[in-house]
Amino acid sequence: MSASEDQNPHLTHAEIDAAFEEQHRQEKDVKHKIVEDWLPRYTGMPLNKFGQYILLVNFGNYVRMFADMHGVEVHGIDRPMQAATAEDITIINFGIGSPNAGLIIDLLEAIKPKAVLFLGKCGGIKTGKNQVGDMILPIAAIRGEGTSDDYLPPEVPALPAFALQKAVSTTIRDYDRDYWTGVVYTTNKRVWEHRDDFKKRLRDLRCIAVDMETATIFVAAFKNSMPAGALLLISDMPMTPEGVKTEASDKGDLRFCGATPFHRNRFPQTIAEQRANGEAPEVLKR
């Protein structure tokens, strides 16, 4: 028996449900006031400058190149997150890690976007099958990071919005590119490449890739009734010593450098082209 039932033994179940719903509504109202203030605070962008379609990235150069491509301003140069908007699309560099991933999803409640697509990077697990520069379209993520536990119980799977992932798949195929699907393991530990026990766990779980944000974004977005998906780009193959990312390999691997422009530019361009033609943005459609 709950505390509410102990204090009000004569309340019906319907009345108890209504009381909890009212409490939830009040909490949501308080949260909304907070995030309305915090989204501009973290990004330096006024609320009325955000588009309805959100691209989340981990790196400032994605935002700068998006802004250059569309001739728009980059907001938040002196803030924790940078953002730019063009053609009703806002791209945000929220940093790295699951806490930041959860934070940006919470902040986006201030504008209630129609859809959110994470363009992230990941480590490939399937040595001999995948390689640097491959794209991964996650069908699910394993919640190994802990942050998502603050949103929903561990029993709730981390899943993307199916229609969104399908639209991303169609766009990739339309441009004669290929991708892999599978389950991504999301961890909150960045330096693990020296740990054989962790690598064995990744193999046992049959993951295709490992990252630090995807599961958190999926769960937090689901909690906040926000359609979200992800398209990841393999930036290293960390299961072997020679596959671990370095400063030199991050800039010099031609496979990665060749795939990055498509990963970075194709989806904003596709949405912008469709909007110019008066069409609904298929890539980020609910």
Sequence and secondary structure as in RCSB ss.txt:
>XXXX:A:sequence
MSASEDQNPHLTHAEIDAAFEEQHRQEKDVKHKIVEDWLPRYTGMPLNKFGQYILLVNFGNYVRMFADMHGVEVH
GIDRPMQAATAEDITIINFGIGSPNAGLIIDLLEAIKPKAVLFLGKCGGIKTGKNQVGDMILPIAAIRGEGTSDD
YLPPEVPALPAFALQKAVSTTIRDYDRDYWTGVVYTTNKRVWEHRDDFKKRLRDLRCIAVDMETATIFVAAFKNS
MPAGALLLISDMPMTPEGVKTEASDKGDLRFCGATPFHRNRFPQTIAEQRANGEAPEVLKR
>XXXX:A:secstr
  HHHHH TT  HHHHHHHHHHHHHHHHHHHHHHHHHHHHHHHS  GGG  SEEEEES HHHHHHHHHHHT   B
 TTSSSEEEEETTEEEEE  SSHHHHHHHHHHHTTT  SEEEEEEEEEE  BTTB TT EEEEEEEEEESSGGGG
TS TTS B   HHHHHHHHHHHHHTT   EEEEEEEES S  TT HHHHHHHHHTT SEEESSHHHHHHHHHHTT
  EEEEEEEEE TTSGGGS  HHHHHH HHHHHHHHHHHHHHHHHHHHHHHTT   GGG  
